[in-house]
Amino acid sequence: GDSITQQSFSATNCGWGACIADRYQRRADVLNRGFSGYNSDWFLHFATTDEGKADLFEHEGVVLVTIFFGANDASHPDLNERQHVPLETYKSNMKDIISLTRSNFGEDINIILITPPPVCHEGRLRYQKDHYKEKATGKLERTLELSGKYAEGAKEVANEMGLPVLDLWTKMQQHAPSSSTGKSSWRDFLSDGLHLSASGNKIVGESLIEIIDQILPELSVKPCPTTGGINSSSVCVGVKRIGPWHDEIDHKKPKKAFDAEGA
């Protein structure tokens, strides 16, 4: 992904990647391969380099990959030519990224596509004024309409390739969080009109877990029925927990639990 993925481990904004890592604690490592500012073209160029191949694909035991591009691709072709990628090229690139993922991790690798989120015009203009002061153009190089077209493109690719998709562009606009003003607005999901706020990260993390629970039940982690935590008595058929739970260890004969674990 791009910066929205790179920032997904943000402690400040409760990143969605950290949400997934929390769900799979002691079961799996979540690897963040987000590249700030990248579009799908640049990512594919990186993926063909020796560095890119090693960084992206030289990993054992990968069971799930999210692919999250479009926010930069959907830039206005005249106002941000540098990052803009034509819609049809973007769709072709997404297919190529899917094919690369399958060729490196196997045809059966689980993949979830994520559409670009909506764009808040007021937030983007405010960001311009705050960061560029008198140099702010007052022109929108990213718009809600453009991001919507690329979100539709991502959904078309997911449908064609037989993959589940998290339609953030639609979901965020339909699920407005409560704000401190007492009003509700999907714009609160965005920190600067484009990137995710804490509530935006929360909805991405929770939505991905929901998709996994519904579409990929073998990867679904069922919390402990007593505590509700992802610890003792939590269950995941497809991803075994690492080490015996503490309540499986007899304090008088601790070695027994670890011998059974390695058997």
C-alpha positions in Angstrom: 0.0 0.0 0.0 0.8 3.7 0.2 1.1 6.1 3.1 -2.3 4.9 4.5 -0.7 1.5 4.9 2.7 2.9 6.1 0.9 4.8 8.8 -1.1 1.8 9.8 1.1 1.1 12.8 0.7 4.7 14.1 0.5 4.9 17.9 -0.9 8.4 17.6 -3.8 7.4 15.4 -4.4 3.8 16.6 -3.3 2.4 13.2 -5.4 -0.3 11.6 -2.3 -2.5 11.1 -1.7 -2.5 14.8 -5.4 -3.5 15.2 -4.7 -6.6 13.1 -1.5 -7.3 14.9 -3.3 -7.2 18.2 -5.8 -9.7 16.9 -3.1 -12.1 16.0 -0.8 -11.6 19.0 1.2 -14.8 19.6 -0.1 -16.3 16.4 1.3 -14.3 13.5 3.5 -11.3 12.7 1.9 -8.5 10.7 4.4 -7.1 8.2 3.8 -3.5 7.1 4.8 -2.8 3.5 3.3 0.6 3.0 5.3 3.2 0.9 4.4 6.8 1.5 3.6 8.7 -1.7 3.7 5.7 -3.9 1.1 5.0 -6.6 0.6 1.5 -8.1 3.0 2.3 -10.9 5.9 3.1 -8.6 5.1 0.1 -6.4 5.4 -2.3 -9.4 8.7 -0.8 -10.4 10.0 -1.4 -6.8 8.6 -4.9 -6.8 10.8 -5.9 -9.8 14.0 -4.7 -8.2 16.2 -7.1 -6.2 15.6 -5.0 -3.1 11.8 -5.1 -3.7 11.7 -8.8 -4.4 13.5 -9.5 -1.1 11.6 -7.0 0.9 8.1 -7.9 -0.4 8.2 -11.6 -1.1 11.0 -13.4 0.7 8.9 -14.4 3.7 7.7 -17.9 4.8 4.3 -18.9 6.0 2.4 -15.9 4.6 -1.4 -16.6 4.9 -3.0 -13.2 4.1 -2.1 -10.1 2.1 -4.0 -6.8 1.9 -3.5 -4.6 -1.2 -4.4 -1.0 -0.7 -3.6 1.5 -3.5 -5.6 4.3 -5.2 -5.4 7.3 -3.0 -2.3 8.7 -4.9 -3.3 7.1 -8.3 -6.5 9.1 -8.1 -4.7 12.5 -8.1 -6.0 15.1 -10.6 -4.1 14.5 -13.9 -3.3 18.3 -14.3 -2.9 19.4 -10.7 -0.8 16.4 -9.6 0.6 14.8 -12.8 3.5 13.4 -10.8 1.4 10.9 -8.8 -1.6 10.5 -11.1 -2.1 7.1 -12.8 -4.9 6.8 -15.4 -7.8 4.7 -14.2 -7.4 1.9 -16.7 -3.7 1.7 -15.9 -4.5 1.6 -12.2 -6.8 -1.3 -12.7 -4.2 -3.2 -14.8 -1.6 -2.5 -12.2 -3.8 -3.9 -9.4 -4.2 -7.1 -11.4 -0.4 -7.2 -11.8 0.1 -6.8 -8.1 -2.4 -9.6 -7.4 -0.6 -11.8 -9.9 2.7 -11.0 -8.3 1.3 -11.9 -4.9 0.0 -15.2 -6.1 3.1 -16.1 -8.1 5.3 -15.6 -5.0 3.0 -16.9 -2.2 1.0 -19.4 -4.1 -2.3 -19.4 -6.1 -4.2 -20.1 -2.9 -2.9 -17.1 -0.9 -5.7 -15.1 0.7 -5.9 -11.5 -0.6 -8.2 -8.7 0.4 -8.4 -5.6 -1.7 -9.0 -2.2 -0.1 -10.4 0.7 -2.0 -9.1 4.2 -1.5 -11.1 6.2 1.1 -13.3 9.2 0.4 -11.7 12.6 0.2 -12.8 15.5 2.3 -12.4 18.7 0.3 -12.6 21.0 3.4 -9.9 18.9 5.1 -7.6 19.0 2.1 -7.9 22.8 1.7 -7.2 23.3 5.4 -4.2 21.1 5.1 -2.9 23.3 2.3 -3.3 26.4 4.3 -1.7 24.9 7.4 1.3 23.5 5.6 1.9 25.8 2.6 0.7 29.1 4.0 0.7 31.8 1.3 1.8 29.2 -1.3 -1.5 27.3 -0.9 -3.2 27.1 -4.3 -6.7 26.6 -3.0 -7.1 24.0 -5.8 -8.0 20.4 -5.1 -5.5 17.9 -6.5 -7.6 15.1 -4.9 -11.4 15.0 -4.9 -14.2 12.9 -3.7 -15.4 12.2 -7.2 -12.0 11.0 -8.4 -11.4 8.8 -5.4 -14.9 7.3 -6.0 -14.0 6.3 -9.6 -10.8 4.6 -8.4 -12.8 2.8 -5.7 -15.1 1.5 -8.3 -12.1 0.4 -10.3 -10.7 -1.5 -7.4 -14.1 -3.2 -6.9 -14.2 -4.2 -10.5 -10.8 -5.8 -10.2 -11.7 -7.6 -7.1 -14.9 -9.0 -8.7 -13.0 -10.0 -11.9 -10.2 -11.7 -9.8 -12.6 -13.4 -7.4 -11.4 -11.5 -4.3 -13.1 -10.0 -1.3 -12.9 -6.2 -1.1 -13.3 -3.6 1.6 -15.1 -0.7 0.0 -13.8 2.1 2.3 -15.1 4.8 0.0 -18.7 3.7 0.5 -18.4 2.4 4.0 -16.9 5.5 5.6 -19.6 7.7 4.1 -22.3 5.4 5.4 -20.9 5.0 8.9 -20.3 8.4 10.5 -18.6 8.4 13.9 -19.8 10.6 16.7 -17.8 13.8 17.0 -17.0 16.1 19.9 -19.4 18.7 18.5 -22.3 16.3 18.9 -22.6 16.0 15.1 -21.7 13.0 13.0 -19.7 13.2 9.8 -17.7 10.7 7.8 -15.1 13.5 7.5 -14.1 12.7 11.1 -12.6 9.4 9.7 -9.9 11.5 8.0 -7.1 13.5 9.7 -6.3 15.8 6.9 -9.0 15.1 4.3 -7.0 12.1 2.9 -5.2 10.1 5.6 -6.9 8.3 8.4 -7.7 9.6 11.9 -7.9 7.3 14.9 -11.6 6.6 14.2 -10.8 6.0 10.5 -8.1 3.5 11.4 -10.5 1.8 13.8 -13.1 1.3 11.2 -10.5 -0.1 8.7 -9.2 -2.6 11.4 -12.6 -3.7 12.5 -13.9 -4.0 9.0 -10.9 -6.2 8.0 -11.5 -8.4 11.0 -15.2 -8.7 10.0 -14.3 -9.7 6.5 -11.8 -12.3 7.8 -14.5 -13.7 10.2 -17.1 -13.9 7.4 -15.0 -14.9 4.4 -11.9 -16.6 5.8 -13.2 -18.5 8.9 -10.1 -20.6 9.2 -8.1 -17.4 9.9 -10.7 -16.0 12.3 -9.5 -15.6 15.9 -12.3 -16.4 18.3 -11.7 -14.5 21.6 -11.7 -16.2 25.0 -15.4 -16.7 25.8 -14.7 -15.8 29.5 -12.5 -12.7 29.3 -13.1 -11.7 25.7 -9.4 -11.4 25.2 -7.0 -12.8 22.6 -5.2 -14.9 25.1 -6.0 -18.2 27.0 -8.9 -20.1 25.4 -8.9 -18.0 22.2 -9.1 -20.2 19.1 -7.9 -19.9 15.5 -8.1 -23.0 13.4 -5.7 -21.8 10.7 -3.1 -20.0 12.7 -1.7 -21.9 15.7 -0.8 -20.0 18.8 2.9 -19.9 19.8 3.8 -21.5 23.1 1.3 -23.0 25.6 -1.0 -20.6 27.3 0.0 -19.9 30.9 -3.0 -21.7 32.3 -1.9 -24.9 30.5 1.3 -24.9 32.5 1.5 -27.0 35.7 3.7 -24.9 38.0 4.9 -28.1 39.6 5.7 -29.8 36.4 6.1 -27.0 33.8 8.2 -29.0 31.4 5.3 -31.3 30.7 3.4 -28.5 28.9 6.3 -27.6 26.8 7.1 -31.2 25.9 3.5 -31.6 24.7 3.8 -28.4 22.7 6.8 -29.7 20.8 5.5 -33.2 20.3 
